[in-house]
Amino acid sequence: MKAPKLFIVIPCYNEQEALPITAKRLTALTDDMIERRLIDPASRIVLVDDGSRDETWRVIEGLRAEDGRFEGVKLAHNAGHMNALWAGMTLCADRCDCCVTIDADLQDDVNAMYGFLEAFAAGADVVYGVRSSRKTDTAFKRNTAQLFYRLMGRLGVEMVYNHADYRLLSRRALEALLSFGEVNMFLRGMVPMLGFKSAKVYFERGERVAGESKYPLKKMIAFAMEGVTSLSNKPIRYVLLLGALCALLGVVMAVYVIVSLVRGHTVAGWASIMMSIWLLGGLQLMALGLIGEYVGKIYLETKRRPKFILEEHLWEGTGDGKP
C-alpha cells in the first residue's frame, strides 16, 4: 500500500516562542515517519498565522526557507481558532490523502500520530485524539470540562469525551466537513456528524512547550457558549418549560394574594410579591438573552461572510507570496 500524503495543520496565534521548538519536534517526527514509509515524502506541515501581533509570521518564513516541508498561511486578521483551522484544512484538502490538526503548543502528544496512521490504514476516515486523563489540569478546569461534556450530551450533541481538536481526517472526510456552510462553527460537534468510520487513540496531555496559554477563562466560557448555541436548540425548549413553570407559580401567587386580601394580610404578602417580581424579571431577561444568542447567530449566518481572508501564503505549486 502506498504511503499517504499527510498534511499537519497547525493554527498559530502569537506563538513566536513555541514555533521553533514545535518545528524541531515535528521535523524529527515526520523524518521518522518517512523513513518507516508511514507517510509520503511529499507530506507537509502547514502553519496558519491567525493574525498574530508578534513575530510569528517571520518565524514561519524562516522555517519555510530552511525546510521545504513547512508551508505558511497568513490570515489578514485574527479570525479565531476554528476559522484558522478551517483555513488550513481548506488550503490542503485537494493536495493530501489525510490531514491532522494539532495546536502549536504541542500539549497533545505528537507520537499519537503513529496510532492515527495505523487506524487510517485500517480504514478509519476519522481518528480522534483522546486524553487518557486530566491529571495535568487544575481541579477547576477538570471539573468544568467534565460538566461541559455532560451538558452537551444532555443537549443531544454528539461529542467525543475528552477530545479537543487533535484529530486525523481522511481526504473524503475533510471534503465532507468543508461542505458544511455555517459561519458559527464548533468542530468538536461537527466532525461526529460526518458519520464515517472512526477510531480513537488515547494519549497523555503534557505542558506547553513554550509561551502562555491563549485560552483564558473568558475565552473558554465563550467557546462553551458557541458549542451550545451552534449545535443544539434544546436551551430554547428549556426556556419554554421554565416559562410554563413560572406561569404556574404565578397562579399560585395569585391565589396567595387573594387569600391575603380576604384575611387583611396584604402587608405581610409584600415581600413575596416583590420576590416574585424580581424572580420573573430575572428569568425574562435570561430568556431574552438566550434567544438573542440564537438571533445573533442567524444574523451572522445570513451575512455569509468569509470564514477567513488570506493575506499571504508560502507553499509549492502556486508560488510564494501574496495570492
N, C-alpha and C positions, 0 to 999 in steps of 0.2 A: 504494500500500500504506500502511495506517495505521501511524503511528509506534508502536512498542511502549512499553508502560509498564514502565520499568526501575526496579528496586529494588536499591540498592547496600548490601550488608550488611557492617558493619564491627565486629568484636569489639574491645572496649576494656578493657584492664586497666592501671590506673594510668597513664593517658595524658593527664593534665591539661595537660601542656606541649605535646604534639603536636597535640591536637584542634583548637585554634584555627587552626593552620597547615593541617592536613588539611582542615578545613571550608572554608577560603578557596579552596583549590585545587579541591576537588570542586564548590563552588558555581560557580566560573568554568567548570569542565568541563561541568557539566550545563546551564548557561546557553547555552554554545556549541552543545551537542547539541540543545537545544530550538530554538534559532534556526535550525539547519540542518535541523530537522524529522527528526532521527535518533531522538529519543525523545519520548514524550508529556509535555506539561507537568505531568501528574499523577504523574510519576516521583518517587521518594523516596530519601532517604539514611537508612538505619536504623543507629543507633549502639547497640550492645549493651554495656552496662556489666556486665562479668563480675565483680561483687563487688569493685570497686576500693576501695582503702583511702585514696585521696587525694580530690581534688575533681572527679574525672571526671564524676560524675553532675550536679554543679552546672553544669559546663561544658555538658553536654548539654542541661540545662534552659534555659540561656541561649541556646544555638543554636536550640532549638525556639521560644523566644519571639521571636527575631529573624527567623526564616525558617521558614515552614510546611513546606518540603520536608524538613526534618530531623525524624526520628522517634526516640524514645528507648525503650529497653527496659532495665530494671534487674533483674538477677538477684539473688535473695535471698542468694546466697553465691557464692564463686568456684567455678564448675563446670568450668573448663578451656576452652582454646581451641576444641576440637572441639565441645563442648556449647554454647558461646556462639554459634558459627557455626550450629549446629543450631537454636538458639532463634530467631535472626534469620530463618533460612530458613523455619522453621515459621510464624512470625507474618506473613510476607509472601506465602506460597505461593498463597493464594486471591485476592490483590489485584494480582499482577504478571503481565506477559507473559514477562518474563525477569528473572533475578537475577544480580548479580555479587557475589562475595565478595572482599574485599581487606583487608589488615591496616592498622591505624591509622597505622603509621609511614610509609606510602607509599613504602617502598623499591621496591615494584613500580610501574612506570611507569603512571600513570593514563591516559596517552594511548593505551595499548594497547587501551583500551575502544572506541576507534573501530574498530579491527580486529575486536574481539569482535562489535560490532553488525553489521559488514559480513558476517562469517561467519554470524551468526544470520539475517540477511536472506537469505543464500544457502541456508539450510535446515539449518544445523548446530544441533543441540539442546544440544551441549556444546562449549564453546570453552575450551581450556586456554591460560593464560598461561605461556609457557615462557621461561626465562632463556636468552639467546643465548650467555652466557659466565659464568664465575665469577671474573673478574679482580678484583672488589672483595672477595672472600673472602680470609682468611688461607690459607696453604698447608695448615695442619692441617684447617681446616673444608672446604676444597675437596676434599682427598684423602679425608677421612672420608665426605663426602657422596657422592662417586663410588663409594666402597666400599659404602655403604648401598644405592644403586640397583642395583649389580651383585649384591649379596647377595639383594635382594628378587626380582630377576629369576631367580636360580638357585633360589629357593624357590617359583617358579611364580606369583608375584604380578604381576599386570598393572599397571604404573605408567608414567606419562609422565615420561621422563628430564628432570630439572631443572625440574619443575613442582611448585609448593608448593600453596597454597590460593587462588590467584588464578585465578578461572575464571568463565565465564558458563554458566548453566543455563537452558534454556527452562522454561516452566511445567510441561510434561508430564515433562521430565527431573527437575525439582525434586520433583514429586509422587511420581515413581517412587523417587527417592532417599529421601524421607521415609517411604516404606512399609517401609524396612529396619527391623527391630525390635531389632537388637543394641544392647547397652549399651556395649560396648567398640568404639569407632569409630575408623577410620583412613580419613578421607575420600579421601585420595590413591589408595588402593587400591579404595575402594568405588565411586567415580564411574565408572571404566572398566568396572565390571561392568554398568552400565546397558545398554550396547550400542547406544545411539542414535548417529546420525551425529555425528561430532566433527570439530573443526578445531583448529589450533594457531596462536597468534600469538606471535611472538618479541619480546622486549624486553630492554633493558639494565637491570639492577638497580642502584639508587642507594643513597645513605646515608639513614639515618633523618632525618626532618625535625626531630625534637627528642626529648629524653629518652634513656633507655638501653634496650638490648635486654632483652626479657622472656624470652629463651631462652638461659640459660647452658648450659654443657656438661652439667650434671646433667639438665636438662630435655630436652636433645637426645638423651641416652642413653635416658632413659625413653620418649621419643617413638619412637625406633627399636625398642625392645623391644615397644612397643604395636603397631607396624606388623607386626613379625614374627609375634608370637603371636596377633594378631587375624585374620590373613588366610591363614596357612599352617600346616599340621600336619607339614610336612616335617622340622622340627627333631626331632620325636619319632622319626621314622623314622631320622634320622641317629644319634640316641642308641641305637636298637636295633642299627644296624650297628656303632656304636662298642662296644657291649656284646659283640657277636659277636666282634669283633677282640680285645677284652680276654680273652674266654674262650679264644680260640686262643693268645694269648700265655701264658695260664695253663697250657695244656697243654705248651707249650714249656718254661716254667719248671719244671713238674713233672718233665719228662724230665731237665732240668738238675740238679734236686735229687737225683733218683735216681742219676744218674751220679756226682754229688759224694759221695753217701753210699757208693757202692760203692768209690770211689777214696780215701775217707777225707779228702776236702777240704771237709768241711761248714763249717768256719770261713771258708774262702775264699768260700763262697757266701752268707754272712750279708748282705753289702752288697746283693747282687742281690735277695735276698728282701725286705729292708727297703724297697728302692726300689719293688719290685712292690707291696708293701702300701700305700705312700703313693700310688703311681700309681692303683691300683684304688680306694682310698678317695676320692681326689680326684674321679675320674671318676664314682663313685657319687653323691657329693654334688652334682656338676654336673647329673647326670641327674635327681636328685630335685628340685633347684631348678627345672629346666626344666619338669618335669612339674607341679610346684607352681604355676608360672605359668599353665598351662592349667587346672588345677583351680580356681585362684583366679578365673579368668575365667568358668568355668562357675558358680561360686558367685555372682558378681555378676549374671550373666545370669538365673539362677533367681529372684533377688530382684525383678526387674522394677522397679527404682527409676526415677523420672522422670529424664530427662536434664538437666532444668533446672527451677527453681522461679521463677516470675515474681513480682516484688515490686511494681513499678510499670511503667507504660507511658505513652508520650506519642505519640499519633497520632490522626488524624482518623477519624471514623466510630464510635468507641467511647467517646469522652470521654477527657480527660486525667486521669491519676491512677492509683489502685490498681485492679486488675482485680476 
